[in-house]
Amino acid sequence: MRVCRRTVVLWLVSALTVGCGAATTEPRRVVTLVTHSSPGGGSDVFLREMIPHLTRVIGGTFIVQNIQGGSGAKAMAAVAHARPEGALFYATTPTFIYTSLLSDPSARYTDLEPVVNLFFDPEVLYTAADSTFATLADVLAHARTGRGRWGAANPASLERQVMERLKQAAGVSPAITTFEGGGDMLINVLNHTLDMGVGELQEIRAQLDAGRLRLLGVVGDDRLPQFPDVPTVKEQGIDLAVRKFRGLAGPKGLPADVIAAWEAAIPKLLDDPAYRKLYTDNSLQPGFMPHAEYVTFMREFGAETEAFLKQSGVIQ
């Protein structure tokens, strides 16, 4: 029996604004957080690590659903075509903008409603710890022989553009292999199929802590506090820095009270000491943006990305 829209909205608002200790006569409803990432990829890890704290801090029942395919196109379509009742949200990253601009999906980023942003996520370049490449300079030198092999999460992603821009800036032409998620790419770095990969610290942290990976550079403006000895790419002579956002979007037409509930809940989540320790250890940088600000940010990011892709000849 289908739960009516009013029931779902009331449940979500209650869960997000009151917390798990509140009494309610409304039936509980699962809220699904969708990601285009494969298990072990950046967005998948972000959501799965957040959910226990989200549940503890603000209550409710949340699950992750991986909808892979089309570099995010299938996940975008699933959310864009869902009823705007507050039961389904999409984990936003630059991928859904790149996919919208580089292909012709049935739903684009403009068909989703930006809700809130949570983080900015530094990108890092890495290789296997037992690789012959000790530095980024070593990887670039190998690429100049014509045998370079680099990896990125998927064809339509900020990570892919990082690698393309790195190629251009360094004057090299390695083969770039793409995957449906960072977890798949990580395996190919560990088994030396790839010389180097690019991704977020949180998706490689377990292998990094186990001593199986070596960081080569930070693709951002600053070094990471947890790894102060790892230089930025800029410090290594290449003018390249990016900033990856992580937030939530839903179907167009979301009720205003659901959006307001998320706006009230996320600052509480980010201030939670246990969750703060987790995301700080993963070098996630808090970047809360409420709805109106996030809408403007997304529009500007999309316009800037489209301008870059046209300038570089990727799209017409």
Secondary structure, DSSP 4 states (H G I P E B T S, - for coil): -PPPHHHHHHHHHHHHHT-TT---SSPP-PEEEEESSPTTSHHHHHHHHHHHHHHHHH---EEEEE--SGGGHHHHHHHHTS-SSSSEEEEE-THHHHHHHHS--SS-GGGEEEEEEEEEE-EEEEEETTSS--SHHHHHHHHTTT--EEEES-SSSHHHHHHHHHHHHHT---EEEE-SSHHHHHHHHHTTSSSEEEEEHHHHHHHHHTT-EEEEEESSSS-BTTBTTS-BTGGGT------EEEEEEEETT--HHHHHHHHHHHHHHHH-HHHHHHHHHTT-EEEEE-HHHHHHHHHHHHHHHHHHHHHTTS--
